[in-house]
């Protein structure tokens, strides 16, 4: 199984953007606030909106994407804490609906209602909701809600502890992921993201966070920023600071993804970072959209790079593509174990898209059968008769 642990919902329906525009307009003029949080987005529109992701999963060979709201869209620095709360709930709910419609393709990760200077404990209710009610397997934690000015304390500060306590209790990891930059010095994707990844790792070296939270897990995305390339620098700094060696100090708790976008970068990463700490990811769609003229392939077609690294054996690739994700995201592992062996209706949008005459209820159906014994029963959602386990119904 190929699990892409880092995908964002960047193909949202226009209705979501229209809501956000009104929400922000309402900050200056209360009369322009949206009158309802019901966006009026149908299941059909939602499923259609992720067809590009489904097509690329199929073309590139990924099975499942851990899917979260658009990172730049979180924009925790805009408006007020209440605005962030309302926006977060809406964005997380959309991810939940997509994951319910297409559970074979997407598993949810949420954003938090952060705001510069606001107490992280104010995020706990939404964190609980997204995990316990929406079934999300992780969360994106913004280490700089100010959007490029770093006005909140470092990640190792007790300021953040309420979130860490809840993450450990819920057994979900946090991806350390900033949002858009409002500091003109830092381009969002090219500088702010990479700065934040590197900064987070250095903060963790300086602190002792995992002594207090030995079960806490962080994923540092975008290949860990500058960290793998400067691994010697960080080892040396840790040594100078009398910190334990990095594998002991951080690598039981910190993981990196493969959103690096070129083969030499992945080769270096796979030599420097233990294979147990590398998780497959593409961050599609949208981080770097183009085609690399040197290879003729999309920069974010990251599976190709891992396939090409000569010094990785099959066992290492299995860890990067699946095993590590299931270890770092225990709720994902539990979900996949629960599904294993359960026959599923395969009449999903990918197979059925050419048969447009089918009713929507049949095209969307990817859910489990209505009963625990499938033989002779009907699919809960499309009334299709169950076939024997392991066989696709037609
Ligand atoms: Zn991202």
Boltz pocket constraint, residues with backbone or C-beta under 6 A from the ligand:
constraints:
  - pocket:
      binder: B
      contacts: [[A, 6], [A, 8], [A, 71], [A, 177], [A, 221], [A, 283]]
      max_distance: 6.0
